[in-house]
Amino acid sequence: MASTPHVVVVGGGSTGCGIVRDLATRGVDATLVEKGNLTHGTTGRMHGLLHSGGRYAVSDRKSARECIEENMVVRDIAAHCVEETGGLFVKRPEDSEEYFREKLEGCRACDIPVEVIDGAEARRREPYLARDVEKAITVPDAAVDPFRLCVANAADAIEHGARVATHAEVTDVLVEDGAVVGVEVEHGDGPGKRSDHGPEGESRPAPGETETIRADHVINAAGAWSGEIGAMAGVDVAVRPSKGVMTVMNVRQVDTVINRCKPKGDADIVVPHETACILGTTDEEVDDPEDYPEEEWEVDRVIDELAELVPPLADARTLRSFWGVRPLYEPPGTGTDDPTDITRDYFLLDHDERDDLPGLTTVVGGKLTTYRLMAESITDHVCEKFGVDADCVTADEPLPGSEDFSVLRDYMDEFGLRSPVGRRSTQRLGSRADEVLKTDEPNPVVCTCEGVTRAEIRDAMTGENGAGADLNAVRIRTRASMGNCQGGFCAHAIAAELHPDYDEPTARAALDELYQERWKGQRHALWGEQLSQAMLSRTLHALTLSRDADPATLDDDVDFGAFDEGPENGPDDGARRDAPAGADTGGGR
Amino acid sequence: MTVESDVLVVGGGLAGATAALSAAREGASVRLVSHKDSTLRQASGLIDALGYVPPSRAAGDAGPGSDPTLDPTAGRTGALAERRPDPEGPLPNPFERVDALPDGHPYRLVGADAIRAGLALFDEVVGDLYRGGHTERNALLPTAGGTVKPTARYPASMAAGLASDDAPALIVGFESLPEYDARQLAARLRAAGVPFPVAGVEVAFPGEFRDDARVTRLAGALDRNEALGGDGTSRTGTPAREALADAVEPHLDAVGADGDGSDGKTAARVGFPAMLGDERAAAVRADLADRLGAEVFELPGGPPSIPGLRLEDRLFDALDEAGVRIETGNPVVGRELDEEGRIAHVLVDRKGREIPYAADAFVLATGGAVGKGIDSDREGVREPVLGCHVPHPEDRYEWFVDDAFGDQPYARFGVAADEALRPLGADGTVQYPNVRVAGATLGGADVAREKSASGVSLATGVVAGRGAAAVALDGTNGTDDAAGDTTEEHE
């Protein structure tokens, strides 16, 4: 091939971000387009488990082996995205002894390091485990922050010359002379839908514009949406989307991933994640990955069933629930009825071989833990097609933020931050902490629940691969507004940071978007403490700040003259008149 | 040991304080018990009565399906905020549109004259700490959110901020306080069409404070006029008020310079976050105003609210003066009925001992969902102190709608009451004849969208306090006669 091929990757989930990084680091000219934020689809809607493979050790040993290998790789290359929590498969009296033994054997056969501990030891490690838990298998499960992981992959891709355009929805796949030659995308024009990063100096289409991106090859990594992309090219990709609920608790009842040791079923995992625990999940096939019912029984089931393992969950405060859609795939003709039985393996569909349509490859199935491996195999496939001879380095080169993790130290004095805030900032930023937090400007905490400072928020807006005015993208980069208050106390403060880079109407729209997004998940946690919080947030935002009835947004103009103009009808009364110096009439008298 | 009084008020917020004062003024001996800090310190300090009539299902504004922001969603996805219908308002007069509120709304129970009575009592108690009593009209005040909010009364500290005034204004923000950006806020006020030129400026709060110093710390520095700067040897530093005025003064001419269409006006008034002093707030404002040659005002905003704390202090002083005995920090944990189904006494947990507090009449003013005066779990909604009935849909997925600012059913959760504010049971009959319910514990209002929180507390506080005193003093035992007395007052 004379010149460098140009490859378009559709989908900004973990798979797409991994692929664009791999392509770029091998010197391939790559463009990633994503219709929402990075992680907008399934990646941003999972429980954050970095699998040890233990989960698949009985049913699917190939996946289990891949998981344990990639688990170790991700810990190395993305240290700042991973918390090494460890995991337990716990057995209750009614769970099968035989399955427990199979699980243990399966793990050993797949080289997953395990140990069996009795109930007392399990409760010593996790005191809230149920008293009748009999025993447990320890596994190297971990918690991973999928947002940070994707952003780091995209950032590294950009550093290596790739273009990453979010809020850029593919509206057509271009087919000429029987081959795919590119895509047509529509660039979003809402608040902050302006994130389009790549080589300096190139002109970028304006918001709302349609752009034709020609490519030598298109990779369909759209996950649950890859059927739609396939259809645009005239090929059939039979993804079977399956929904699952994740319920977020306000504290960490456990510090270890807790799995229930039984063959399969709903509601069998608790993942500690940052300040929270995430309960999962359910598994129900849906027709449309964009529009499906989010149901009460799902929330009740994960709480009630996981309370059998960790009893305090029954009455604990939940912050919100969210749903994700698994992009399950099985080759045509397999015909599995129950979505829980569909393989979690991934598939590479070469449409040239399969459908006689060159120029397009689809990658479907799989899981976040093995995202890098999937990316490597599809990048190998594309490089082979174009005769690119470059080694994959993604398993060895650390991601931005994880280059030198010795920077984890106490930033309290250096940055004038209270100790827990400094520690948490540093954990999130990894080796980028110096670069982001060293500022001469005041750096107050903007989100107090999660301890996120102005510098971090501004970096997320404007830094390399920044989120622009998309406050939900700022949120996933920083965790701002993801704590107890769900944005009630901080959403407006986060929006205030948009000045002066964005004008007032943009900031206002961006604030509404963030606030409504935060509300969406809280609806599923609307009782007890979180109902109180919802009422408090409503009181602050509607009663105090009057954001629900802002004259700037009402159809009719306000007749200011019809309202009180002061006791003396003029500007000369007020502070000075009512309080001559020395004659104090202030409060507390 | 039993603690006795004529009237026992449970709850120490605006409604409880108003009820206690009203009952005491009728001659009853009154005791007030309050468990937690009142929500006054989370409120902005504005005393609103009724600013908007929002569309609601209950008022029959829309049948099912005609307005998507009104329908319970039962777990559907998707935001509908863009299609939110405008409310009626801002209302220039808070009394005239009470009848437009849904049936069962506390204002519909007690009437507009009860709002007037509540505000009159409030005016008397707060004296010159507040403004607005000279007119029945609402005032519009700029908020820390950059909107203007209709309100019936406003702290003297906010008086110079009136949005109906055409005097040029400068809004000051402090770089270390993230609640708002003053330049963005000024732009938003212009978008609201305010009749005055306005600009914003961000300055560093003078002195060496931590980036995350609490506003109460900064307010204290102004209150004491602390000498700032230097190397901790405070005697050499500039006094805080002077230093603050010096930081703001160079920006007074900024009005008109950032695109508001006017040219080069000098600010006649300067708005600050609501943190200009605490006990000596008026002196802080006067000092700053003299140095700046401009009026000075505060912007109402979120917690921690120093104007709310100032008001709380004033209310509790008034309760002391009225002879109300106040106990804070102990929860009411139970109640006993007499043979006629009246509350005989409640049990107060004092360091683990349950002490009976008996009274002839009780006022329940424990607040709403924010302070757990109304509590809930996945199974249902309840009033935890006396066990009053709280009407609510059985399915919790009918407690909400998609739009965060829509007609949220949960926002109206509370005890249903008759016109005498006696709680109604599930069968619609009076549940406890010697109990009166006041403030956010009552259901039926959406105070956040109506901008009616303080007015509901004041109006129902007065009616509940007087009604409770009548039960205790006239021996009317909470019969319909007593209720008749109360309702006559506003008809």
Interface residues (C-beta under 8 A of the other chain):
Chain A: D291 Y292 P293 E294 E295 E296 D300 I303 D315 G416 L417 R418 V421 E441 P442 N443 P444 V445 V446 T453 R454 F489 C490 H492 A493 A496 E497 L498 H499 P500 D503 E504 P505 A507 R508 D512 Y515 Q516 E517 W519 K520 R523 H524 L526 W527 G528 L531 S532 A534 M535 L536 R538 T539 L540 H541 A542 L543 T544 L545 S546 R547 D548 A549 D550 P551 A552 L554 D555 D556 D557 V558 D559 F560 G561 A562 F563 D564 E565 G566 P567 G570 P571 D573 G574 A575 R576 D578 A579 P580 A581 G582 D584 T585 G586 G587 G588 R589
Chain B: Q42 A43 S44 L46 D48 G51 Y52 P54 T73 A74 G75 R76 T77 G78 A79 A81 R84 D86 P87 G89 P90 P92 D128 L129 R131 G132 H134 T135 R137 N138 A139 L140 T143 A144 G145 G146 T147 V148 K149 P150 A156 S157 A159 A160 L162 A163 S164 D165 D166 A167 E175 S176 L177 P178 E179 Y180 D181 R183 Q184 A187 R188 A191 A192 G193 V194 P195 A204 R210 D211 D212 A268 R269 G277 D278 E279 R280 A281 A282 A283 V284 R285 A286 D287 L288 A289 D290 E295 V296 F297 P300 G301 G302 P303 P307 L309 R310 L311 D313 R314 D317 G368 A369 V370 G371 K372 D375 S376 D377 R378 D395 R396 Y397 W399 F400 D402 D403 A404 F405 Q408 Y410 A411 V447 A448 R449 K451 A453
